[in-house]
């Protein structure tokens, strides 16, 4: 990392030069092939494609969330949550790589924990221009932060 990205720090491992070189060569060969069947595909990096990159938000997960909220169904929501939370298998987020070892005997007593009403006072919404979110979303965020004593920057 230091040799090629001086001053950049990373606390996670990643691919190395061998993998970067192989990917660059694969893309180059695909782009400059005489075989039309080998033309560059859309990739699906930004929009979901059946044969593209894996995405956290798939048509199935979005449909499950929509059905769960429209029907107020805890069962359908549990199916949606399972799709989203099953990150270990697909490794789409860092949290999917974590495994927590919980020892109930080492739990902190609730009376030693700061009350939720005090914790939420430190919540803040990030700055968002009115054009990037709807008027309703803007108002909802402001009302929510005012109700809990948080900070609204929308």
DSSP file (Angstrom, degrees, kcal/mol; ACC not computed):
  #  RESIDUE AA STRUCTURE BP1 BP2  ACC     N-H-->O    O-->H-N    N-H-->O    O-->H-N    TCO  KAPPA ALPHA  PHI   PSI    X-CA   Y-CA   Z-CA
    1    1 A X     >        0   0    0      0, 0.0     4,-2.9     0, 0.0     3,-0.5   0.000 360.0 360.0 360.0 -46.8    0.0    0.0    0.0
    2    2 A X  T  4  +     0   0    0      1,-0.2     6,-0.1     2,-0.2     4,-0.1   0.848 360.0  57.3 -63.4 -35.0    2.8    2.4    1.0
    3    3 A X  T  4 S+     0   0    0      1,-0.2    -1,-0.2     2,-0.1     3,-0.2   0.841 123.0  21.3 -64.8 -34.0    4.7    1.8   -2.3
    4    4 A X  T  4 S+     0   0    0     -3,-0.5    -2,-0.2     1,-0.2    -1,-0.2   0.649 132.2  36.7-113.3 -20.1    1.8    2.9   -4.5
    5    5 A X  S >< S-     0   0    0     -4,-2.9     3,-2.3     3,-0.1    -1,-0.2  -0.556  82.5-158.1-131.8  67.3   -0.5    5.0   -2.4
    6    6 A X  T 3  S+     0   0    0      1,-0.3     3,-0.1    -3,-0.2    -4,-0.1  -0.179  75.2   8.9 -53.5 128.2    2.0    6.9   -0.2
    7    7 A X  T 3  S+     0   0    0      1,-0.3     2,-0.3    -5,-0.0    -1,-0.3   0.270  96.1 124.1  86.5 -12.4    0.4    8.2    3.0
    8    8 A X    <   -     0   0    0     -3,-2.3     2,-0.4    -7,-0.2    -1,-0.3  -0.641  46.1-156.2 -82.9 138.9   -2.8    6.3    2.5
    9    9 A X        -     0   0    0     -2,-0.3     2,-0.4    -3,-0.1    -3,-0.0  -0.887  11.8-176.0-115.5 146.2   -3.8    4.0    5.4
   10   10 A X        -     0   0    0     -2,-0.4    -2,-0.0     1,-0.1     0, 0.0  -0.992  17.7-169.6-141.0 133.1   -6.0    0.9    5.3
   11   11 A X  S    S+     0   0    0     -2,-0.4     2,-0.3     2,-0.1    -1,-0.1   0.368  75.3  66.1 -99.8   3.4   -7.1   -1.2    8.3
   12   12 A X  S    S-     0   0    0      0, 0.0     2,-0.1     0, 0.0     0, 0.0  -0.895  82.6-118.2-122.2 154.7   -8.5   -3.9    6.0
   13   13 A X        +     0   0    0     -2,-0.3     2,-0.2     1,-0.0    -2,-0.1  -0.433  37.7 165.6 -83.3 164.6   -6.8   -6.2    3.6
   14   14 A X        -     0   0    0     -2,-0.1     2,-0.1     1,-0.1    -1,-0.0  -0.776  40.3 -46.2-154.8-160.6   -7.6   -6.2   -0.1
   15   15 A X        -     0   0    0     -2,-0.2     2,-0.1     1,-0.1    -1,-0.1  -0.381  53.2-139.3 -79.6 163.0   -6.4   -7.4   -3.5
   16   16 A X     >  -     0   0    0     -2,-0.1     4,-2.3     1,-0.0     5,-0.2  -0.387  34.7 -80.2-111.3-170.3   -2.7   -7.1   -4.5
   17   17 A X  H  > S+     0   0    0      1,-0.2     4,-2.7     2,-0.2     5,-0.2   0.848 125.2  57.0 -63.0 -35.9   -0.8   -6.1   -7.6
   18   18 A X  H  > S+     0   0    0      2,-0.2     4,-2.3     1,-0.2    -1,-0.2   0.933 110.5  43.5 -61.9 -45.6   -1.2   -9.6   -9.1
   19   19 A X  H  > S+     0   0    0      2,-0.2     4,-2.3     1,-0.2    -2,-0.2   0.892 113.9  50.7 -67.9 -40.0   -5.0   -9.3   -8.9
   20   20 A X  H  X S+     0   0    0     -4,-2.3     4,-2.3     2,-0.2    -2,-0.2   0.915 111.9  47.8 -62.5 -42.7   -5.0   -5.7  -10.2
   21   21 A X  H  X S+     0   0    0     -4,-2.7     4,-2.6     2,-0.2     5,-0.2   0.916 111.0  50.5 -65.0 -43.3   -2.8   -6.7  -13.1
   22   22 A X  H  X S+     0   0    0     -4,-2.3     4,-2.4    -5,-0.2    -1,-0.2   0.905 112.0  47.6 -62.0 -42.0   -5.0   -9.7  -14.0
   23   23 A X  H  X S+     0   0    0     -4,-2.3     4,-2.4     2,-0.2    -1,-0.2   0.909 111.8  50.0 -66.2 -42.4   -8.1   -7.6  -13.9
   24   24 A X  H  X S+     0   0    0     -4,-2.3     4,-2.3     1,-0.2    -2,-0.2   0.919 113.1  46.5 -62.9 -43.4   -6.5   -4.9  -16.1
   25   25 A X  H  X S+     0   0    0     -4,-2.6     4,-2.9     2,-0.2     5,-0.2   0.904 111.1  52.1 -65.6 -41.0   -5.4   -7.5  -18.6
   26   26 A X  H  X S+     0   0    0     -4,-2.4     4,-2.1    -5,-0.2    -2,-0.2   0.934 112.6  45.0 -60.5 -46.4   -8.8   -9.2  -18.6
   27   27 A X  H  X S+     0   0    0     -4,-2.4     4,-2.3     2,-0.2    -1,-0.2   0.898 113.8  50.1 -65.1 -40.3  -10.6   -5.8  -19.3
   28   28 A X  H  X S+     0   0    0     -4,-2.3     4,-2.1     2,-0.2    -2,-0.2   0.940 111.6  47.4 -63.1 -47.7   -8.0   -4.9  -22.0
   29   29 A X  H  < S+     0   0    0     -4,-2.9    -1,-0.2     1,-0.2    -2,-0.2   0.887 113.4  48.7 -62.7 -38.5   -8.3   -8.2  -23.8
   30   30 A X  H >< S+     0   0    0     -4,-2.1     3,-0.8    -5,-0.2    -1,-0.2   0.896 112.6  48.1 -67.2 -39.9  -12.1   -8.0  -23.7
   31   31 A X  H 3< S+     0   0    0     -4,-2.3    -2,-0.2     1,-0.2    -1,-0.2   0.833 118.4  38.7 -70.9 -32.5  -12.1   -4.4  -25.0
   32   32 A X  T 3< S+     0   0    0     -4,-2.1    -1,-0.2    -5,-0.2    -2,-0.2   0.110  86.0 125.9-109.4  22.1   -9.8   -5.0  -27.9
   33   33 A X    <   -     0   0    0     -3,-0.8    -3,-0.0    -4,-0.2    -4,-0.0  -0.444  56.3-143.8 -78.0 153.8  -10.9   -8.5  -29.0
   34   34 A X  S    S+     0   0    0     -2,-0.1     2,-0.8     5,-0.0    -1,-0.1   0.548  79.9  93.9 -87.7 -10.5  -12.0   -9.2  -32.6
   35   35 A X    >   -     0   0    0      1,-0.2     3,-2.1     3,-0.1    -2,-0.1  -0.752  65.1-157.2 -88.2 111.7  -14.7  -11.5  -31.3
   36   36 A X  G >  S+     0   0    0     -2,-0.8     3,-1.6     1,-0.3    -1,-0.2   0.774  91.2  66.3 -60.3 -26.1  -17.9   -9.6  -31.1
   37   37 A X  G 3  S+     0   0    0      1,-0.3    -1,-0.3    -3,-0.1    -2,-0.0   0.702  97.2  56.0 -68.4 -16.6  -19.2  -12.1  -28.5
   38   38 A X  G <  S+     0   0    0     -3,-2.1    -1,-0.3    -9,-0.1    -2,-0.2   0.249  78.3 136.9 -97.9  12.1  -16.5  -10.9  -26.2
   39   39 A X    <   -     0   0    0     -3,-1.6    -8,-0.1     1,-0.1    -7,-0.1  -0.160  69.4 -81.7 -58.2 154.3  -17.6   -7.2  -26.3
   40   40 A X        -     0   0    0    -10,-0.2    -1,-0.1    -9,-0.1     2,-0.1  -0.319  47.9-139.5 -59.1 134.0  -17.6   -5.4  -22.9
   41   41 A X        -     0   0    0     -3,-0.1    -1,-0.1     1,-0.1    -3,-0.0  -0.439  25.8-103.3 -88.6 170.2  -20.8   -6.1  -20.9
   42   42 A X    >   -     0   0    0      1,-0.1     2,-1.2    -2,-0.1     3,-0.6   0.721  42.9-151.1 -66.4 -21.6  -22.7   -3.5  -18.9
   43   43 A X  T 3   -     0   0    0      1,-0.2    10,-2.3     2,-0.1     6,-0.2  -0.113  19.7-123.6  81.1 -41.3  -21.2   -4.9  -15.8
   44   44 A X  T 3   +     0   0    0     -2,-1.2     5,-0.3     8,-0.3    -1,-0.2   0.783  66.0 137.7  71.3  26.0  -24.0   -4.0  -13.5
   45   45 A X  S <  S+     0   0    0     -3,-0.6    -2,-0.1     1,-0.1     3,-0.1   0.871  81.9  20.6 -71.8 -35.1  -21.8   -2.0  -11.2
   46   46 A X  S    S+     0   0    0      1,-0.2     2,-0.4     9,-0.0    -1,-0.1   0.745 130.2  38.1-105.8 -29.9  -24.3    0.9  -10.8
   47   47 A X  S    S-     0   0    0      8,-0.0    -1,-0.2     0, 0.0     6,-0.2  -0.961  94.5 -99.0-123.7 142.9  -27.6   -0.7  -11.8
   48   48 A X        +     0   0    0     -2,-0.4     2,-0.4     9,-0.1    -4,-0.1  -0.335  41.9 178.8 -62.8 134.1  -28.7   -4.2  -11.0
   49   49 A X    >   -     0   0    0      4,-0.5     3,-1.5    -5,-0.3     6,-0.1  -0.992  35.6-127.6-134.1 142.1  -28.2   -6.8  -13.8
   50   50 A X  T 3  S+     0   0    0     -2,-0.4    -1,-0.1     1,-0.3    -2,-0.0   0.866 114.7  29.0 -56.6 -37.5  -29.0  -10.5  -13.6
   51   51 A X  T 3  S+     0   0    0     -3,-0.1    -1,-0.3     3,-0.0     3,-0.1   0.141 110.7  91.1-109.6  19.4  -25.5  -11.4  -14.8
   52   52 A X  S <  S-     0   0    0     -3,-1.5    -8,-0.3     1,-0.3     3,-0.1  -0.098  88.1 -43.0 -98.3-162.9  -23.8   -8.3  -13.4
   53   53 A X        -     0   0    0    -10,-2.3    -4,-0.5    -6,-0.2    -1,-0.3  -0.245  69.2 -97.6 -59.9 150.0  -22.0   -7.4  -10.1
   54   54 A X        -     0   0    0     -3,-0.1     2,-0.3    36,-0.1    -1,-0.1  -0.499  43.8-163.9 -70.5 140.7  -23.7   -8.5   -6.9
   55   55 A X        -     0   0    0     -2,-0.2     3,-0.1     1,-0.1    37,-0.1  -0.948  27.1-140.6-127.3 147.9  -25.8   -5.8   -5.3
   56   56 A X  S    S+     0   0    0     -2,-0.3     2,-1.0     1,-0.2    -1,-0.1   0.914  99.0  57.4 -68.1 -44.6  -27.3   -5.4   -1.8
   57   57 A X  S    S+     0   0    0     -3,-0.1     2,-0.2     4,-0.1    -1,-0.2  -0.779  75.0 168.6 -93.7 100.3  -30.5   -4.0   -3.2
   58   58 A X     >  -     0   0    0     -2,-1.0     4,-2.5    -3,-0.1     5,-0.3  -0.648  51.3-105.2-103.6 163.8  -31.9   -6.5   -5.6
   59   59 A X  H  > S+     0   0    0     -2,-0.2     4,-2.3     1,-0.2     5,-0.2   0.883 123.1  52.4 -54.9 -36.5  -35.3   -6.5   -7.2
   60   60 A X  H  > S+     0   0    0      2,-0.2     4,-2.4     1,-0.2    -1,-0.2   0.924 109.9  45.9 -66.5 -44.7  -36.2   -9.3   -4.8
   61   61 A X  H  > S+     0   0    0      2,-0.2     4,-2.0     1,-0.2    -2,-0.2   0.899 114.4  48.2 -67.6 -38.4  -35.1   -7.4   -1.7
   62   62 A X  H  X S+     0   0    0     -4,-2.5     4,-2.5     2,-0.2    -1,-0.2   0.917 111.6  50.2 -66.4 -42.4  -36.9   -4.2   -2.7
   63   63 A X  H  X S+     0   0    0     -4,-2.3     4,-2.8    -5,-0.3     5,-0.2   0.909 109.0  52.2 -62.1 -41.9  -40.1   -6.1   -3.5
   64   64 A X  H  X S+     0   0    0     -4,-2.4     4,-2.6     1,-0.2    -1,-0.2   0.920 110.7  47.6 -60.7 -43.5  -40.0   -7.8   -0.1
   65   65 A X  H  X S+     0   0    0     -4,-2.0     4,-2.4     2,-0.2     5,-0.2   0.926 113.0  48.3 -63.9 -44.1  -39.6   -4.5    1.6
   66   66 A X  H  X S+     0   0    0     -4,-2.5     4,-2.4     1,-0.2     5,-0.2   0.926 114.0  45.8 -62.7 -44.6  -42.5   -3.0   -0.4
   67   67 A X  H  X S+     0   0    0     -4,-2.8     4,-2.2     1,-0.2     6,-0.3   0.898 112.0  52.4 -65.3 -39.8  -44.8   -5.9    0.3
   68   68 A X  H  X>S+     0   0    0     -4,-2.6     5,-1.8    -5,-0.2     4,-0.7   0.913 114.3  41.3 -63.3 -42.8  -43.9   -6.0    4.0
   69   69 A X  H  <5S+     0   0    0     -4,-2.4    -2,-0.2     3,-0.2    -1,-0.2   0.891 115.5  49.0 -75.0 -38.3  -44.7   -2.3    4.4
   70   70 A X  H  <5S+     0   0    0     -4,-2.4    -2,-0.2    -5,-0.2    -1,-0.2   0.877 122.4  33.7 -68.0 -36.1  -47.8   -2.3    2.3
   71   71 A X  H  <5S-     0   0    0     -4,-2.2    -1,-0.2    -5,-0.2    -2,-0.2   0.477 101.4-130.1 -96.2  -3.7  -49.3   -5.4    4.0
   72   72 A X  T  <5 +     0   0    0     -4,-0.7     2,-0.6     1,-0.2    -3,-0.2   0.928  49.6 166.9  51.8  47.1  -47.8   -4.5    7.5
   73   73 A X     >< -     0   0    0     -5,-1.8     4,-2.0    -6,-0.3    -1,-0.2  -0.843  34.3-169.3-103.5 114.8  -46.5   -8.1    7.5
   74   74 A X  H  > S+     0   0    0     -2,-0.6     4,-2.2     2,-0.2    -1,-0.2   0.852  91.3  55.3 -66.7 -34.5  -43.9   -9.0   10.1
   75   75 A X  H  > S+     0   0    0      2,-0.2     4,-1.6     1,-0.2    -1,-0.2   0.931 110.0  43.8 -64.9 -46.4  -43.3  -12.3    8.3
   76   76 A X  H  > S+     0   0    0      1,-0.2     4,-2.3     2,-0.2    -8,-0.2   0.874 112.4  53.5 -67.6 -36.4  -42.5  -10.7    4.9
   77   77 A X  H  X S+     0   0    0     -4,-2.0     4,-3.2     1,-0.2    -1,-0.2   0.903 105.6  53.7 -63.9 -39.3  -40.4   -8.1    6.7
   78   78 A X  H  X S+     0   0    0     -4,-2.2     4,-2.2     2,-0.2    -1,-0.2   0.883 108.3  50.0 -61.8 -37.4  -38.4  -11.0    8.3
   79   79 A X  H  X S+     0   0    0     -4,-1.6     4,-2.0     2,-0.2    -1,-0.2   0.916 112.2  47.4 -65.2 -43.1  -37.8  -12.4    4.8
   80   80 A X  H  X S+     0   0    0     -4,-2.3     4,-2.2     2,-0.2     5,-0.2   0.941 111.8  50.1 -61.0 -48.3  -36.6   -9.0    3.6
   81   81 A X  H  X S+     0   0    0     -4,-3.2     4,-3.2     1,-0.2     5,-0.2   0.879 108.2  53.3 -60.6 -38.8  -34.3   -8.6    6.7
   82   82 A X  H  X S+     0   0    0     -4,-2.2     4,-1.3    -5,-0.2    -1,-0.2   0.918 108.7  49.8 -62.6 -42.7  -32.9  -12.1    6.1
   83   83 A X  H  < S+     0   0    0     -4,-2.0    -2,-0.2     1,-0.2    -1,-0.2   0.915 117.9  39.2 -60.9 -43.3  -32.1  -11.1    2.5
   84   84 A X  H  < S+     0   0    0     -4,-2.2    -2,-0.2     1,-0.2    -1,-0.2   0.883 117.3  47.6 -75.9 -39.6  -30.4   -7.9    3.5
   85   85 A X  H  < S+     0   0    0     -4,-3.2     2,-2.3    -5,-0.2     3,-0.4   0.621  85.1  91.6 -81.6 -11.8  -28.6   -9.2    6.6
   86   86 A X     X  +     0   0    0     -4,-1.3     4,-0.6    -5,-0.2    -1,-0.2  -0.448  47.1 135.8 -81.9  69.8  -27.2  -12.3    5.0
   87   87 A X  H  >  +     0   0    0     -2,-2.3     4,-3.0     2,-0.2     5,-0.4   0.699  49.8  73.6 -91.6 -21.4  -24.0  -10.5    4.1
   88   88 A X  H  4 S+     0   0    0     -3,-0.4    -1,-0.1     1,-0.2    -2,-0.1   0.920  99.3  46.5 -62.0 -43.0  -21.4  -13.2    5.1
   89   89 A X  H  4 S+     0   0    0      1,-0.2    -1,-0.2     2,-0.0    -2,-0.2   0.900 124.9  30.5 -66.1 -41.4  -22.3  -15.4    2.1
   90   90 A X  H  < S-     0   0    0     -4,-0.6    -2,-0.2     6,-0.0    -1,-0.2   0.629  90.0-147.1 -96.2 -15.0  -22.2  -12.6   -0.5
   91   91 A X     <  +     0   0    0     -4,-3.0    -3,-0.1     5,-0.1    -4,-0.1   0.898  46.3 143.5  49.6  51.4  -19.6  -10.3    1.2
   92   92 A X        +     0   0    0     -5,-0.4     2,-0.3     1,-0.1   -36,-0.1   0.664  63.1  30.5 -92.8 -18.5  -21.2   -7.1    0.0
   93   93 A X  S >  S-     0   0    0     -6,-0.2     3,-0.6     1,-0.1     4,-0.3  -0.941  78.7-118.4-136.1 158.4  -20.5   -5.0    3.1
   94   94 A X  G >  S+     0   0    0     -2,-0.3     3,-2.1     1,-0.2     4,-0.5   0.884 113.1  61.6 -62.4 -37.2  -17.8   -5.0    5.8
   95   95 A X  G >  S+     0   0    0      1,-0.3     3,-1.1     2,-0.2    -1,-0.2   0.810  94.3  64.1 -62.2 -26.5  -20.4   -5.8    8.5
   96   96 A X  G <  S+     0   0    0     -3,-0.6    -1,-0.3     1,-0.2    -2,-0.2   0.673  99.2  54.0 -68.6 -15.2  -21.1   -9.0    6.7
   97   97 A X  G <  S+     0   0    0     -3,-2.1    -1,-0.2    -4,-0.3     2,-0.2   0.553  91.2  94.8 -93.3  -9.9  -17.5  -10.1    7.4
   98   98 A X    <   -     0   0    0     -3,-1.1     2,-0.4    -4,-0.5   -10,-0.1  -0.560  52.8-166.9 -84.7 146.5  -17.9   -9.5   11.2
   99   99 A X        -     0   0    0     -2,-0.2     2,-0.4     2,-0.0    -3,-0.0  -0.983  13.8-146.6-130.8 121.9  -18.7  -12.2   13.6
  100  100 A X        -     0   0    0     -2,-0.4     2,-0.8     2,-0.0    -2,-0.0  -0.729   3.5-153.8 -94.1 133.8  -19.7  -11.1   17.1
  101  101 A X        -     0   0    0     -2,-0.4     2,-0.5     2,-0.0    -2,-0.0  -0.904  20.0-166.6-103.2 105.5  -18.9  -13.2   20.2
  102  102 A X        -     0   0    0     -2,-0.8     2,-0.6     3,-0.0     3,-0.1  -0.826  12.6-170.1-101.9 126.6  -21.5  -12.3   22.7
  103  103 A X    >   -     0   0    0     -2,-0.5     3,-2.0     1,-0.1     4,-0.2  -0.919   7.7-162.5-113.3 102.5  -21.1  -13.3   26.4
  104  104 A X  G >  S+     0   0    0     -2,-0.6     3,-1.3     1,-0.3    -1,-0.1   0.790  89.8  62.4 -55.8 -28.1  -24.3  -12.6   28.3
  105  105 A X  G 3  S+     0   0    0      1,-0.3    -1,-0.3    -3,-0.1    -3,-0.0   0.756 101.9  51.2 -69.8 -22.5  -22.4  -12.8   31.5
  106  106 A X  G <  S+     0   0    0     -3,-2.0    -1,-0.3     2,-0.1    -2,-0.2   0.326  83.0 128.4 -95.9   7.8  -20.3   -9.8   30.5
  107  107 A X    <   -     0   0    0     -3,-1.3     2,-0.4    -4,-0.2    -3,-0.0  -0.301  62.8-116.6 -65.4 147.4  -23.3   -7.6   29.6
  108  108 A X        -     0   0    0      1,-0.1    -1,-0.1     2,-0.0     5,-0.1  -0.684  32.6-109.6 -84.1 135.4  -23.5   -4.1   31.1
  109  109 A X    >   -     0   0    0     -2,-0.4     3,-2.1     1,-0.1     4,-0.3  -0.385  23.4-123.5 -64.0 141.2  -26.4   -3.5   33.4
  110  110 A X  G >  S+     0   0    0      1,-0.3     3,-1.5     2,-0.2    -1,-0.1   0.813 110.0  62.3 -58.0 -32.3  -29.1   -1.2   31.9
  111  111 A X  G 3  S+     0   0    0      1,-0.3    -1,-0.3     4,-0.0     4,-0.1   0.634 101.0  54.4 -71.5  -9.8  -28.8    1.2   34.9
  112  112 A X  G <  S+     0   0    0     -3,-2.1     2,-0.3     2,-0.1    -1,-0.3   0.466  94.3  88.5 -95.5  -4.2  -25.1    1.8   33.9
  113  113 A X  S <  S-     0   0    0     -3,-1.5     3,-0.1    -4,-0.3     2,-0.0  -0.739  89.0-104.2 -98.4 142.1  -26.0    2.8   30.4
  114  114 A X        -     0   0    0     -2,-0.3    -2,-0.1     1,-0.1    -1,-0.1  -0.376  48.1-100.1 -60.0 137.2  -26.9    6.3   29.3
  115  115 A X    >>  -     0   0    0      1,-0.1     4,-1.9    -4,-0.1     3,-1.2  -0.268  24.1-121.2 -61.8 147.0  -30.6    6.7   28.8
  116  116 A X  H 3> S+     0   0    0      1,-0.3     4,-2.6     2,-0.2     5,-0.2   0.852 111.5  63.1 -56.6 -37.1  -31.9    6.6   25.2
  117  117 A X  H 34 S+     0   0    0      1,-0.2     4,-0.3     2,-0.2    -1,-0.3   0.814 107.6  43.0 -60.9 -30.1  -33.3   10.1   25.6
  118  118 A X  H X4 S+     0   0    0     -3,-1.2     3,-0.5     2,-0.2     4,-0.4   0.847 111.4  53.9 -82.2 -36.8  -29.8   11.5   26.1
  119  119 A X  H >< S+     0   0    0     -4,-1.9     3,-1.8     1,-0.2    -2,-0.2   0.923 103.8  55.1 -63.4 -44.5  -28.2    9.4   23.4
  120  120 A X  G >< S+     0   0    0     -4,-2.6     3,-1.5     1,-0.3    -1,-0.2   0.690  90.7  74.2 -68.0 -16.5  -30.6   10.6   20.7
  121  121 A X  G <  S+     0   0    0     -3,-0.5    -1,-0.3    -4,-0.3    -2,-0.2   0.745  94.6  53.9 -65.1 -20.9  -29.8   14.3   21.5
  122  122 A X  G <  S+     0   0    0     -3,-1.8    -1,-0.3    -4,-0.4    -2,-0.2   0.461  84.8 110.3 -91.9  -2.0  -26.5   13.6   19.7
  123  123 A X    <   +     0   0    0     -3,-1.5    28,-2.6    -4,-0.2     2,-0.3  -0.461  45.7 179.0 -70.6 145.2  -28.2   12.3   16.5
  124  124 A X  B     -a  151   0A   0     26,-0.2     2,-0.4    -2,-0.1    28,-0.2  -0.996  25.7-132.7-147.6 143.8  -27.9   14.6   13.5
  125  125 A X        -     0   0    0     26,-2.2    28,-0.4    -2,-0.3     3,-0.1  -0.769  33.5-116.1 -92.3 144.0  -29.1   14.5    9.9
  126  126 A X        -     0   0    0     -2,-0.4     2,-0.3     1,-0.1    27,-0.2  -0.312  39.7 -84.8 -73.7 162.1  -26.6   15.3    7.3
  127  127 A X        +     0   0    0     25,-0.1     2,-0.4    27,-0.1    27,-0.2  -0.517  53.2 173.6 -70.0 128.6  -26.9   18.3    5.0
  128  128 A X        -     0   0    0     25,-0.6     2,-0.1    -2,-0.3     5,-0.0  -0.998  29.5-123.9-137.3 131.4  -29.1   17.5    2.0
  129  129 A X    >>  -     0   0    0     -2,-0.4     3,-1.5     1,-0.1     4,-0.9  -0.437  25.1-117.9 -73.4 151.3  -30.3   20.0   -0.5
  130  130 A X  T 34 S+     0   0    0      1,-0.3     3,-0.3     2,-0.2    -1,-0.1   0.788 114.5  59.6 -60.3 -27.3  -34.0   20.3   -1.1
  131  131 A X  T 34 S+     0   0    0      1,-0.2    -1,-0.3     3,-0.0     4,-0.1   0.755 101.1  53.9 -72.6 -22.8  -33.5   19.2   -4.6
  132  132 A X  T <4 S+     0   0    0     -3,-1.5     2,-0.3     2,-0.1    -1,-0.2   0.702 117.4  31.1 -86.6 -18.8  -31.9   15.9   -3.6
  133  133 A X  S  < S-     0   0    0     -4,-0.9    -1,-0.0    -3,-0.3    -5,-0.0  -0.927  92.6 -96.7-133.2 160.0  -34.8   14.9   -1.3
  134  134 A X     >  -     0   0    0     -2,-0.3     4,-2.5     1,-0.1     5,-0.2  -0.270  32.2-113.2 -72.3 161.8  -38.5   15.5   -1.5
  135  135 A X  H  > S+     0   0    0      1,-0.2     4,-2.5     2,-0.2     5,-0.2   0.890 119.7  53.3 -58.8 -40.3  -40.2   18.3    0.5
  136  136 A X  H  > S+     0   0    0      2,-0.2     4,-2.6     1,-0.2    -1,-0.2   0.908 109.1  47.2 -63.8 -42.7  -42.0   15.6    2.5
  137  137 A X  H  > S+     0   0    0      2,-0.2     4,-2.5     1,-0.2     5,-0.2   0.918 111.6  51.5 -64.9 -42.8  -38.7   13.9    3.4
  138  138 A X  H  X S+     0   0    0     -4,-2.5     4,-2.0     1,-0.2    -2,-0.2   0.935 113.5  43.9 -57.3 -49.3  -37.1   17.2    4.3
  139  139 A X  H  X S+     0   0    0     -4,-2.5     4,-2.7     1,-0.2     5,-0.2   0.892 112.2  52.9 -65.9 -40.5  -40.0   18.1    6.6
  140  140 A X  H  X S+     0   0    0     -4,-2.6     4,-2.6     1,-0.2    -1,-0.2   0.914 109.6  48.2 -62.8 -43.9  -40.1   14.6    8.2
  141  141 A X  H  X S+     0   0    0     -4,-2.5     4,-2.5     2,-0.2     5,-0.2   0.919 112.9  48.4 -62.4 -43.4  -36.4   14.7    9.0
  142  142 A X  H  X S+     0   0    0     -4,-2.0     4,-2.2    -5,-0.2    -2,-0.2   0.926 113.4  46.5 -63.5 -45.4  -36.7   18.1   10.6
  143  143 A X  H  X S+     0   0    0     -4,-2.7     4,-2.5     2,-0.2    -2,-0.2   0.928 112.7  50.4 -62.8 -45.2  -39.8   17.1   12.7
  144  144 A X  H  X S+     0   0    0     -4,-2.6     4,-1.9     1,-0.2     6,-0.3   0.930 111.7  46.5 -60.2 -47.0  -38.1   13.9   13.8
  145  145 A X  H  X>S+     0   0    0     -4,-2.5     5,-2.1     1,-0.2     4,-0.9   0.885 112.5  50.9 -65.0 -37.8  -34.9   15.6   14.9
  146  146 A X  H  <5S+     0   0    0     -4,-2.2     3,-0.3    -5,-0.2    -1,-0.2   0.902 109.1  51.9 -64.3 -40.4  -36.9   18.3   16.7
  147  147 A X  H  <5S+     0   0    0     -4,-2.5    -2,-0.2     1,-0.2    -1,-0.2   0.870 116.5  37.7 -66.2 -37.3  -39.0   15.7   18.6
  148  148 A X  H  <5S-     0   0    0     -4,-1.9    -1,-0.2    -5,-0.2    -2,-0.2   0.512 113.7-111.9 -93.8  -3.1  -36.0   13.8   19.8
  149  149 A X  T  <5S+     0   0    0     -4,-0.9    -3,-0.2    -3,-0.3    -4,-0.1   0.675  72.1 136.8  82.7  16.7  -33.9   16.8   20.5
  150  150 A X      < -     0   0    0     -5,-2.1     2,-0.5    -6,-0.3   -26,-0.2  -0.100  58.5 -94.9 -84.1-172.1  -31.4   16.0   17.7
  151  151 A X  B     -a  124   0A   0    -28,-2.6   -26,-2.2    -3,-0.1     2,-0.5  -0.922  29.6-159.0-113.0 130.6  -29.9   18.3   15.2
  152  152 A X        +     0   0    0     -2,-0.5   -26,-0.1   -28,-0.2   -25,-0.1  -0.925  16.3 172.2-110.4 127.5  -31.3   18.8   11.7
  153  153 A X              0   0    0     -2,-0.5   -25,-0.6   -28,-0.4    -1,-0.1  -0.193 360.0 360.0-124.3  40.2  -29.1   20.1    8.9
  154  154 A X              0   0    0    -27,-0.2    -1,-0.1   -16,-0.1   -27,-0.1   0.437 360.0 360.0-105.7 360.0  -31.5   19.6    6.0
